Amino acid sequence: MPQRNSHEADAPPRPPRARPDADTAASACATELDDVSATERLTRMLYLGVGATALIFGVLSLDVFLRQVYNPFPVASTVGWLFIVGLPAALGFLSHLVPLRVLRRIALTEGFTFSFILCWWLVMRLEPLPAGTDVPWVLMLSGIPTVTIAISVRPWTARIYAVLASIASGLIRGATSPEADPLLVGLQDALYMLLLSSVLVGLTLTIRRSAARVDGEEYVRRAAESEQAARLARRAERQTINALVHDSVLSTLLMAGLNRASPTVVARQARFTLDQLDALGTDARTAPVSGADFANQLRHQCQQLAAAVHVTILQNDLKPIPAPVVLALLGAAGEALRNSVAAAGVGHPHQVRRRVTLSADRNAIHLAVTDDGVGFDSARVPDNRLGIVESIVGRMERVPGGSAVITSRPGHGVTVDLFWVRTITPIGASPAATPAAVTAATALFARIPGAAPRPLSFSASLGLSVRLSRLDVVLFIVVHSVLAAANSDRITIMPLGIFAFLALSSAAILVTGDAADPMPMIRTVGVLLLCTVAAVLMFFHIPSGPVGPFAHWHLGAITLLLVVLVARGRTGWAWAGYAMMAFSSIAVAVHTGLTVGDGLLQASRHAGTLLVGTLFAVALRHYSRNLDELYRDRLQRETFVARTGATTSERQVQVARLNALARPSLERLTRIDPVTDFQRDEFLLVEASLRDAIRARCLFVEPIIGAAWAARARGVEVVLLDDSGDRPPASVALTAAIVGGELDRLMQGRLTVRVLPPGRPEFATIIVETTVNAITMSRLLVISRNGLVREV
């Protein structure tokens, strides 16, 4: 009797194919949009940010560009400026409208155009610029193509591009500077551009790596939770079918095999069981049942199972009951009554009285089945008693809001209390969606190495790695040590510029150190205090009169620190620091004989950098929230598909097994014909085989199925048990061969096979009991996980 290996039911289900229509096409289109990866979404957001940056710095550089238009070729100069500003602006406008490959080509064109203009300036325009406008306009925009390239190419290519652009910037600045020492000016410019590019490229590449990491983590998360949802759905469907098999199929076969009822009763029960199997195979959806209809169904069932039972209905404006709840209540109550009829009167001196009581309000039901029979000791009931574990307790617990309590003592009867409370969980959804299942899925995901509790967090996206932070800090200190030393025009007893450099270096170490984001308040205040100290020191350090182009180097240093502070989640405090810096810039201007407007102009040159950093931070936070919502929706959709597919797959496997094993016997029983002893024995063998499929799922494989059938036909008692839970072993081929051999050799007696729980060094035990000359002999065999057998 070949059967499909039960492990195949645990394979990930394949979604059923459907013919597309208008609705499914629209749904597929929406799904395609939702399935865009975090990497692509974040890349588009970066292009959008580059577009905004280009517009901001384009406005800031426009005045300088108009003053530096190359008179021999004014049109070419204008076209160059428009390309440098317009191409990234186009990236921003098109960032969510065109494919990424188009955006990447525009970005590469931007990088090539910038490189061409740098080379042209080095070859064609190396004359000094007028004082006051001695910074070439192309250098004011150098950060834009550098970041654009960092978004579009490999990390090392982006870093090399940034280094070459910084070197070219230093050469151009040195060649066009009207200062007395242009080489020093060029060196300072190259170092500062290298630092700025390193920070910008570092942040961009970190965001890209974070997006790739998020994609990987989210894939693991969705796979784990979909797998868990599918496993829970398969188990729920299997348990539901097992309860039906126990209540209807097994009871019908036992009734016929043990000749417990008349052929008419057996035929009626067989037809009813076949109807249930047919309904299970078609997955018929049932509408909610009214309170009155439920009460009538309950009365009818009780009269069919126990004619003398007393039914009391205490109904109080009961709302319509979901069909799965009605089936669970009727099934559990019916099993309780069947058990009472079968066992409550055995050895009892008086006639057993049975009572069924239904009490309900609008949102809760209490159904009690009681008798005053012999009762039992609940502590001594074996776990493999399917009537209690699956058909009563398990059946109610699989319904959201359902539960069951069984109370009994020897000599004091049995009380079965069935409860259901209406919950907000949609009835009909898989139990995998219940809070307990969600908790289980969360616990499973928490054990996945490298998995994060949230798909994406802003701090995780922008937080620099320890290595990158240290490199940036070292570069920051080296660059500003050169700037501070080169602009120490007056070294007094108190070298204030050096002290300002030390304060800013300490702030750089503090702002990039390991700490949770947003940055702790004590660190934030410490960074701003150090920046304030540096600004005050530079107020007294900068001399009156004309100064060099990098005399105000501390403003750029403070701006970079404030940008990192924004990245660490302290945007408001960063802008408070900028207000302090602007005030100090005005104070320095007035102190050195300049105007308030000069001070504001000096500070405004750095406002664009901080504004761009803030826009990136706000956009990324917004993106993070949207991505969380997207991932939640995608996860719900995929777990729903996994549950649905797993439920359908498990039902198909179980129904096919039932049709192969039980349907021929049930169809035979629908005919009211005399049943031979051979047929009764076959009914009992089918019942035992179906019971094996329920109690020992992982052992329900060949050659065990055939060997157990033949052994039972010889009169051997065979008990197969599976304690492996919801995670059956991948293969039981070696164990199946060993068990099959033992069954084939056993002519009489009893054989019990138990698969042990996961985590044990042994896989299974076999107890063989035989009786020779009225002496019972037993052997205990232990099977290891590698298939070795030893006798204990």
C-alpha positions in Angstrom: 0.0 0.0 0.0 2.3 2.8 -1.1 1.9 6.1 0.6 3.5 9.5 0.2 6.2 10.2 2.8 4.7 12.4 5.5 7.7 14.6 5.4 6.8 15.9 2.0 3.9 17.7 3.7 6.5 19.9 5.5 8.2 21.1 2.4 7.6 24.8 1.5 4.4 25.0 -0.5 4.3 26.1 -4.1 1.7 28.8 -4.6 -1.2 27.6 -6.9 -1.2 29.0 -10.4 -4.2 31.0 -11.5 -5.2 32.5 -14.8 -4.6 36.2 -14.7 -7.5 38.6 -14.9 -7.8 42.3 -14.6 -7.8 42.3 -10.8 -4.9 39.9 -10.5 -2.9 41.9 -13.1 -3.4 45.1 -11.1 -2.5 43.2 -7.9 0.7 41.9 -9.6 1.6 45.4 -10.7 1.2 46.7 -7.1 3.2 43.7 -5.8 6.0 44.5 -8.3 6.2 48.0 -7.0 6.2 46.9 -3.4 8.9 44.3 -4.0 11.5 46.9 -4.9 14.5 46.3 -2.7 15.7 48.6 0.0 18.9 49.1 -2.0 17.0 50.5 -5.0 14.7 52.6 -2.9 17.6 54.1 -0.9 19.6 54.7 -4.1 16.7 56.7 -5.5 16.5 58.7 -2.3 20.2 59.5 -2.6 19.7 60.7 -6.1 16.9 62.9 -4.9 19.1 64.3 -2.2 21.9 65.0 -4.8 19.3 67.0 -6.9 18.4 69.1 -3.9 22.0 69.6 -3.0 22.8 70.8 -6.6 20.1 73.4 -6.5 21.3 74.7 -3.1 24.9 75.0 -4.1 24.0 76.1 -7.6 22.4 79.2 -6.0 25.3 79.8 -3.7 27.8 79.6 -6.5 25.9 81.6 -9.1 27.4 85.0 -8.1 30.9 83.6 -8.1 30.3 82.0 -11.5 29.0 85.2 -13.1 32.2 87.0 -11.9 34.4 84.3 -13.3 32.9 83.7 -16.7 35.7 82.9 -19.1 35.4 85.8 -21.6 36.9 84.0 -24.6 34.3 81.3 -24.3 31.3 82.6 -22.3 28.8 80.2 -23.9 31.0 77.2 -23.1 31.5 78.4 -19.5 27.8 78.7 -19.1 27.1 75.3 -20.6 29.7 73.8 -18.2 28.0 75.4 -15.1 24.6 74.2 -16.3 25.9 70.7 -16.7 27.5 70.6 -13.3 24.3 71.9 -11.7 21.7 70.7 -14.1 22.6 67.0 -14.4 22.3 66.3 -10.6 19.2 68.4 -10.5 17.8 66.2 -13.3 18.7 63.2 -11.2 16.6 64.6 -8.4 13.6 65.2 -10.6 13.8 61.8 -12.3 14.9 59.9 -9.2 11.5 58.1 -8.9 10.4 58.2 -12.6 13.0 56.3 -14.6 14.9 53.0 -14.3 18.1 53.0 -12.2 20.3 52.3 -15.2 19.2 55.7 -16.7 19.9 57.5 -13.5 23.3 55.8 -13.3 24.2 57.0 -16.8 23.3 60.5 -15.9 25.4 60.3 -12.8 28.4 59.0 -14.8 27.9 61.8 -17.2 28.0 64.3 -14.3 31.3 62.7 -13.1 32.8 62.8 -16.5 31.7 66.4 -17.1 33.2 67.5 -13.8 36.5 65.7 -14.6 36.6 67.3 -18.1 36.1 70.8 -16.6 38.8 70.3 -14.0 41.2 69.1 -16.8 40.3 72.0 -19.0 40.8 74.5 -16.2 44.3 73.0 -15.5 45.3 73.3 -19.1 43.5 76.4 -20.3 43.0 78.7 -17.3 45.8 78.8 -14.8 46.0 82.6 -14.3 45.4 84.1 -10.8 41.8 85.2 -10.1 40.8 88.6 -8.7 41.1 88.9 -4.9 37.8 88.3 -3.1 36.7 85.8 -5.8 39.8 83.6 -5.8 37.9 80.3 -5.3 37.1 78.9 -8.7 33.4 78.2 -9.1 33.9 74.7 -10.2 35.6 73.9 -6.8 32.6 75.2 -5.0 30.5 72.4 -6.6 33.1 69.6 -6.3 31.2 67.8 -3.6 28.2 67.2 -5.9 29.8 65.0 -8.6 31.9 63.3 -5.9 28.7 62.1 -4.1 27.0 61.4 -7.3 29.8 59.1 -8.4 29.8 57.4 -4.9 26.2 56.5 -5.4 26.7 55.0 -8.8 30.0 53.0 -8.8 32.0 50.6 -6.7 33.3 51.8 -3.4 37.0 51.8 -4.3 36.2 53.6 -7.6 34.4 56.3 -5.6 37.3 56.7 -3.2 39.9 57.0 -6.0 37.7 59.5 -7.8 37.4 61.6 -4.6 41.2 61.5 -4.1 41.9 62.6 -7.7 39.3 65.3 -7.5 40.9 66.6 -4.3 44.4 66.7 -5.9 43.0 68.5 -9.0 41.2 70.9 -6.7 44.5 71.7 -4.9 46.4 72.2 -8.1 43.7 74.6 -9.5 43.4 76.5 -6.3 47.2 76.9 -6.1 47.5 78.0 -9.7 44.6 80.6 -9.5 45.4 82.0 -6.0 46.7 85.6 -5.8 48.2 84.9 -2.4 52.0 85.3 -1.8 52.4 81.5 -1.2 50.0 79.8 -3.6 51.5 76.4 -3.1 50.5 76.5 0.6 47.0 77.6 -0.4 46.8 74.7 -2.9 47.9 72.2 -0.3 45.4 73.5 2.2 42.6 73.3 -0.3 43.5 69.8 -1.4 43.6 68.6 2.2 40.3 70.2 3.1 38.6 68.9 -0.1 40.0 65.4 0.7 38.5 65.6 4.2 35.1 66.9 3.0 35.0 64.3 0.2 36.0 61.5 2.6 33.1 62.4 4.9 30.6 62.7 2.1 31.7 59.6 0.3 32.0 57.7 3.6 28.4 58.6 4.5 27.1 57.7 1.1 28.9 54.3 1.0 27.8 53.5 4.5 24.2 54.1 3.5 24.6 51.9 0.5 26.1 49.1 2.6 23.3 49.5 5.1 20.7 49.1 2.4 22.3 45.9 1.2 22.4 44.7 4.8 18.8 45.6 5.3 17.8 43.6 2.2 19.7 40.6 3.5 18.2 40.8 6.9 14.7 41.4 5.6 15.0 38.4 3.3 16.1 36.2 6.3 13.2 37.7 8.4 10.6 37.1 5.8 11.8 33.6 5.0 11.9 32.7 8.7 8.5 34.1 9.5 6.9 32.7 6.3 8.4 29.3 7.2 7.1 29.5 10.7 3.6 30.6 9.5 3.5 27.7 7.0 4.6 25.3 9.7 2.0 26.5 12.1 -0.7 26.4 9.4 0.3 22.9 8.4 0.1 21.8 12.0 -3.3 23.5 12.5 -4.7 21.9 9.4 -3.3 18.5 10.3 -4.7 18.7 13.8 -8.1 19.8 12.4 -8.2 16.8 10.0 -6.9 14.5 12.7 -9.8 15.5 14.9 -12.3 14.8 12.1 -10.6 11.5 11.4 -10.8 10.5 15.0 -14.4 11.5 15.5 -15.8 10.3 12.3 -13.6 7.9 10.3 -12.0 6.0 13.2 -15.3 5.7 15.1 -17.1 4.5 12.1 -14.5 1.8 11.3 -14.4 0.7 14.9 -18.2 0.6 15.1 -18.2 -1.7 12.1 -15.1 -3.7 13.0 -16.2 -4.4 16.6 -19.9 -4.9 15.5 -21.0 -2.3 18.0 -24.1 -1.1 16.0 -26.6 -2.3 13.6 -25.9 -2.1 9.8 -28.4 0.7 9.4 -26.7 2.9 12.0 -23.3 2.1 10.6 -24.4 2.9 7.1 -25.8 6.3 8.2 -22.6 7.1 10.0 -20.5 6.0 7.0 -22.5 8.3 4.6 -22.2 11.2 7.1 -18.4 10.6 7.3 -18.1 10.5 3.5 -20.0 13.8 3.3 -17.5 15.3 5.7 -14.6 14.0 3.6 -16.1 15.4 0.4 -16.6 18.8 2.1 -13.0 18.7 3.3 -11.8 18.1 -0.2 -13.7 21.0 -1.7 -12.8 23.4 1.1 -16.3 24.7 1.3 -16.8 28.0 3.0 -19.7 28.2 5.4 -21.5 31.3 6.5 -21.8 32.3 10.1 -24.5 30.4 12.1 -27.2 32.1 14.1 -27.7 31.3 17.8 -31.0 29.6 17.2 -29.5 27.3 14.4 -26.5 26.5 16.6 -28.9 25.5 19.5 -30.9 23.3 17.1 -27.8 21.6 15.7 -26.6 20.9 19.3 -30.0 19.3 20.3 -30.0 17.2 17.2 -26.4 16.0 17.7 -27.1 15.1 21.3 -30.1 13.1 20.4 -28.2 11.1 17.8 -25.3 10.3 20.2 -27.1 9.8 23.5 -30.8 9.6 23.5 -31.3 10.1 27.2 -29.1 13.2 27.5 -30.7 16.3 29.0 -30.1 19.4 27.0 -30.5 22.9 28.5 -30.2 26.0 26.4 -29.6 29.3 28.2 -29.4 31.6 25.3 -29.1 35.4 25.7 -29.2 37.4 22.4 -26.4 35.4 20.8 -24.8 37.1 17.8 -24.1 35.0 14.6 -21.3 32.5 15.4 -18.5 31.9 12.9 -18.7 28.6 11.2 -15.3 27.3 12.4 -16.4 28.0 16.0 -19.7 26.1 15.5 -17.8 23.1 14.1 -15.3 23.1 16.9 -18.0 23.3 19.7 -20.1 20.6 18.1 -17.1 18.4 17.4 -15.7 18.7 20.9 -19.1 18.2 22.6 -19.8 15.3 20.3 -16.5 13.6 21.2 -17.2 14.2 25.0 -20.6 12.6 24.6 -19.2 9.6 22.7 -16.5 9.1 25.4 -19.2 9.2 28.0 -21.4 6.7 26.3 -18.5 4.4 25.7 -16.9 4.6 29.2 -18.9 6.3 31.8 -21.1 3.3 32.6 -18.4 0.6 32.6 -18.4 -0.8 36.2 -20.9 1.9 37.4 -23.7 0.5 39.6 -26.3 3.0 38.5 -27.6 4.4 35.3 -25.5 7.3 34.1 -27.1 10.6 33.8 -25.8 13.0 31.2 -26.4 16.7 30.8 -25.4 19.3 28.1 -25.8 22.9 29.1 -25.3 25.9 26.7 -25.1 29.3 28.1 -24.2 32.3 26.0 -24.3 36.0 25.6 -23.5 38.2 22.6 -19.8 37.6 22.6 -19.1 34.4 24.7 -20.2 30.8 24.8 -19.9 28.2 27.6 -20.9 24.7 26.6 -20.7 22.0 29.4 -21.0 18.3 29.0 -21.3 16.4 32.3 -22.1 12.9 33.5 -22.1 11.2 36.9 -20.4 8.0 35.7 -17.2 6.2 36.8 -14.9 9.1 36.0 -11.1 8.8 35.6 -7.8 10.1 37.0 -6.8 12.8 34.6 -3.2 12.6 35.7 -3.0 9.0 34.4 -4.4 9.7 30.9 -1.8 8.9 28.3 -0.7 11.8 26.0 -1.6 9.7 23.0 -5.3 9.6 23.8 -6.4 11.4 20.7 -10.0 11.8 21.9 -9.0 14.2 24.7 -5.8 15.7 23.3 -6.9 16.4 19.7 -10.7 16.1 19.5 -11.6 18.1 22.6 -8.8 20.2 24.0 -6.8 20.7 20.7 -9.9 21.3 18.7 -11.1 24.2 20.9 -7.6 25.7 21.3 -7.2 25.9 17.5 -10.1 28.3 17.3 -9.1 31.9 18.2 -10.7 32.6 21.6 -11.5 28.9 22.3 -10.4 26.7 25.2 -11.5 23.5 27.0 -11.2 22.2 30.6 -11.8 18.6 31.5 -12.4 17.8 35.2 -12.8 14.3 36.6 -12.2 12.1 39.6 -12.7 8.4 39.9 -16.2 7.7 41.0 -17.4 11.3 40.5 -18.1 11.6 36.8 -16.7 13.9 34.2 -17.2 17.5 33.3 -16.1 18.9 30.0 -16.3 22.7 29.8 -15.9 24.3 26.4 -15.4 28.1 26.2 -15.3 30.5 23.3 -14.9 34.3 23.6 -15.3 36.5 20.5 -11.9 38.1 19.6 -10.8 40.7 17.1 -8.8 38.0 15.2 -10.6 37.3 11.9 -12.2 33.9 12.2 -11.2 31.7 9.3 -7.7 32.9 9.4 -5.0 30.4 10.2 -4.2 29.9 13.9 -0.7 31.0 12.8 -2.0 34.5 13.1 -2.9 34.2 16.8 -0.8 36.0 19.4 0.8 32.7 20.5 1.9 32.1 16.9 3.2 35.6 16.5 5.2 35.2 19.7 6.6 31.9 18.4 7.6 33.4 15.1 9.2 36.3 16.9 11.2 33.9 19.1 12.3 32.0 16.1 13.5 35.1 14.3 15.3 36.3 17.4 17.5 33.2 17.1 18.6 34.0 13.6 22.2 35.2 13.7 22.6 38.8 12.4 18.9 39.4 12.4 17.6 42.8 13.6 14.3 43.3 15.4 13.4 46.1 12.9 13.9 46.0 9.2 15.8 49.3 9.2 16.7 52.0 11.7 18.1 55.4 10.9 21.1 55.0 13.3 21.9 51.7 11.7 21.9 53.3 8.3 24.0 56.3 9.1 26.1 55.0 12.0 29.7 54.8 10.9 31.6 51.6 11.5 34.3 51.9 14.1 37.1 51.6 11.5 35.6 54.2 9.2 35.1 56.6 12.2 38.7 56.3 13.2 40.0 56.9 9.7 37.8 60.0 9.5 39.0 61.3 12.9 42.6 60.8 11.9 42.1 62.6 8.6 40.2 65.4 10.4 43.0 65.8 12.9 45.8 65.7 10.3 44.1 68.2 7.9 43.2 70.7 10.6 46.6 70.4 12.2 48.0 71.6 8.9 45.4 74.4 8.6 45.9 75.5 12.2 49.7 75.6 11.8 49.6 77.3 8.4 47.3 80.1 9.7 49.0 80.8 13.0 50.1 84.3 11.9 50.9 85.3 15.5 52.2 82.8 18.0 52.0 84.4 21.4 52.6 83.0 24.9 49.1 81.5 24.5 48.9 79.8 21.1 45.2 80.1 20.8 44.9 78.6 17.4 46.6 75.4 18.6 44.2 75.2 21.6 41.2 75.7 19.2 42.6 72.8 17.1 42.9 70.6 20.2 39.3 71.4 21.2 37.9 70.6 17.8 40.0 67.4 17.6 38.5 66.3 21.0 35.0 67.1 19.6 35.7 64.9 16.6 36.7 62.0 18.8 33.6 62.5 20.9 31.1 62.8 18.1 32.3 59.7 16.2 32.8 57.5 19.3 30.8 54.4 19.9 27.4 55.3 21.4 23.8 54.7 20.7 21.9 56.9 18.3 20.5 59.5 18.9 23.7 60.6 20.5 23.4 60.8 24.3 22.7 64.3 25.5 25.8 64.5 27.6 28.0 63.8 24.5 25.9 66.3 22.4 26.4 69.1 24.9 30.1 68.2 25.2 30.6 68.5 21.4 28.8 71.8 21.3 30.8 73.2 24.3 34.1 72.2 22.6 33.0 73.9 19.4 32.0 77.0 21.4 35.4 77.0 23.1 37.2 76.7 19.7 35.1 79.6 18.3 35.9 81.9 21.3 39.6 81.0 21.0 39.7 81.8 17.3 38.0 85.2 18.1 41.1 86.2 19.9 43.4 84.5 17.6 42.5 85.9 14.2 44.4 89.1 13.6 42.9 92.4 12.4 43.2 93.4 8.8 43.4 91.1 5.7 43.8 87.4 6.5 44.6 84.4 4.4 41.9 82.3 2.6 42.0 79.6 5.3 42.2 81.8 8.4 38.7 80.9 9.3 39.4 77.2 9.0 37.6 76.5 12.3 34.2 77.3 10.6 34.6 74.4 8.2 35.7 72.1 11.0 32.7 73.0 13.2 30.4 72.6 10.2 31.7 69.0 9.6 31.1 68.2 13.2 27.6 69.6 13.1 26.9 67.4 10.0 28.0 64.3 11.9 25.8 65.5 14.8 22.8 65.7 12.5 23.7 62.1 11.3 23.7 61.0 14.9 20.1 62.2 15.4 20.6 65.6 17.0 19.4 67.9 14.2 18.1 70.7 16.5 21.2 70.8 18.6 23.3 70.9 15.4 21.5 74.0 14.2 21.8 75.6 17.6 25.6 75.0 17.2 25.4 76.7 13.8 23.7 79.7 15.3 26.6 79.9 17.8 29.0 79.7 14.9 27.3 82.4 13.0 27.3 84.7 16.0 31.0 84.1 16.5 31.7 84.7 12.8 29.9 88.1 13.1 31.9 88.9 16.3 35.2 88.0 14.6 34.3 90.2 11.6 33.5 93.2 13.8 36.6 92.5 15.9 38.8 92.6 12.8 37.4 95.8 11.4 34.8 94.2 9.0 31.0 94.6 8.9 28.2 92.5 10.2 27.4 91.6 6.6 30.9 90.2 6.1 30.4 88.0 9.1 27.1 86.7 7.9 28.6 86.0 4.4 31.4 84.1 6.0 29.0 81.9 8.0 26.6 81.5 5.1 29.2 79.7 3.0 28.9 76.8 5.4 25.1 76.9 5.8 24.7 74.9 2.5 26.7 72.0 3.8 24.7 71.7 7.0 21.4 72.3 5.2 22.2 69.4 2.8 23.2 67.2 5.7 19.9 68.0 7.4 17.8 67.3 4.3 19.5 63.9 3.9 18.8 63.1 7.5 15.2 64.1 7.3 14.7 62.2 4.1 16.4 59.1 5.4 14.2 59.1 8.6 11.1 59.4 6.4 12.4 56.7 4.2 13.1 54.5 7.2 9.5 54.8 8.5 8.1 54.1 5.1 10.3 51.1 4.7 9.1 49.7 8.0 5.5 50.0 6.9 6.4 48.5 3.5 8.1 45.6 5.2 5.2 45.0 7.6 2.8 44.9 4.7 5.1 42.7 2.6 5.6 40.3 5.6 1.9 40.1 6.2 1.3 39.3 2.5 4.0 36.7 2.3 3.0 35.0 5.6 -0.6 35.0 4.3 0.4 33.3 1.1 2.6 30.9 3.0 -0.3 30.0 5.4 -2.7 29.6 2.5 -0.4 27.5 0.5 0.7 25.3 3.4 -3.0 24.8 4.5 -4.0 23.8 0.9 -0.9 21.5 0.5 -1.5 19.8 3.9 -5.2 19.3 3.2 -4.5 17.8 -0.2 -2.0 15.4 1.3 -4.3 14.4 4.1 -7.4 14.0 1.9 -5.5 11.9 -0.6 -4.3 9.6 2.3 -7.8 9.3 3.7 -9.3 8.6 0.3 -6.7 5.9 -0.4 -7.0 4.2 3.0 -10.5 4.8 4.3 -12.8 5.7 1.4 -13.1 2.1 0.0 -14.1 0.8 3.4 -16.5 3.6 4.1 -18.2 3.2 0.7 -18.6 -0.5 1.5 -20.2 0.3 4.8 -22.8 2.6 3.2 -24.5 -0.5 1.8 -26.7 -2.3 4.3 -25.3 -5.8 3.5 -24.0 -8.5 5.8 -20.3 -7.9 6.8 -18.0 -10.9 6.9 -15.4 -11.5 9.6 -12.6 -10.9 7.1 -14.1 -7.5 6.3 -14.4 -6.6 10.0 -10.8 -7.4 10.4 -9.9 -5.3 7.5 -11.9 -2.4 8.9 -9.9 -2.7 12.1 -6.6 -2.8 10.2 -7.5 0.4 8.3 -8.5 2.1 11.6 -5.1 1.1 13.1 -3.2 2.3 10.1 -5.0 5.7 10.2 -4.3 5.9 13.9 -0.6 5.4 13.1 -0.7 8.3 10.6 -2.0 10.5 13.4 0.1 9.4 16.4 3.3 8.6 14.5 3.5 10.8 11.6 7.2 10.5 10.8 6.9 6.7 11.1 4.1 6.4 8.6 6.4 5.4 5.8 7.2 2.2 4.0 8.3 -0.5 4.9 6.7 0.3 8.4 3.2 0.7 6.9 3.1 -2.7 5.2 5.0 -4.5 8.0 2.6 -3.1 10.6 -0.4 -4.1 8.6 0.9 -7.7 8.2 1.9 -8.0 11.9 -1.5 -6.8 13.1 -3.1 -9.3 10.7 -1.1 -12.0 12.5 -2.4 -10.8 15.9 0.6 -8.7 17.0 -0.3 -5.5 18.8 1.6 -2.6 17.3 1.9 0.8 18.9 3.7 3.6 17.0 4.3 6.9 18.7 6.1 10.1 17.6 7.4 12.6 20.1 9.4 14.6 17.6 6.8 17.4 17.7 6.4 19.8 14.9 9.9 19.3 13.5 10.0 15.7 12.3 13.4 14.3 11.2 14.5 14.8 7.6 14.9 11.0 7.1 13.9 7.9 8.9 15.0 5.4 6.3 17.4 3.5 8.6 14.9 3.4 11.4 12.1 2.3 9.1 14.2 -0.6 7.9 15.0 -1.6 11.5 11.4 -1.4 12.6 10.2 -3.2 9.5 12.6 -6.1 10.2 11.4 -6.4 13.8 7.8 -6.4 12.8 8.4 -9.0 10.1 10.1 -11.3 12.7 7.5 -11.0 15.4 4.7 -13.6 15.2 2.8 -12.7 18.4 3.0 -10.3 21.3 3.4 -6.5 21.3 5.8 -4.1 19.7 6.0 -0.4 20.7 8.1 2.1 18.8 8.6 5.7 20.1 10.5 8.4 18.3 12.1 10.5 21.0 12.0 14.3 21.3 14.6 16.4 19.4 17.8 17.0 21.3 18.2 13.4 22.6 21.3 11.5 21.6 19.0 8.5 20.7 16.5 8.7 17.9 14.0 6.1 18.9 13.3 3.1 21.1 11.7 -0.2 20.3 10.1 -2.4 23.0 9.4 -6.0 21.9 7.2 -8.1 24.2 6.5 -11.8 23.6 5.0 -14.5 25.7 6.7 -18.0 25.8 5.2 -20.7 28.0 3.1 -18.1 30.0 6.3 -16.1 30.6 6.4 -12.5 29.2 9.8 -11.6 27.8 10.7 -8.1 26.6 13.6 -6.5 24.8 14.5 -2.8 24.6 16.3 -1.6 21.5 17.7 1.9 21.3 18.3 3.4 17.8 20.9 6.2 17.6 20.6 9.1 15.2 23.2 7.5 12.9 21.1 4.3 12.6 23.1 2.1 15.1 21.1 -0.3 17.2 21.9 -1.5 20.7 20.0 -3.7 23.1 19.6 -2.4 26.6 
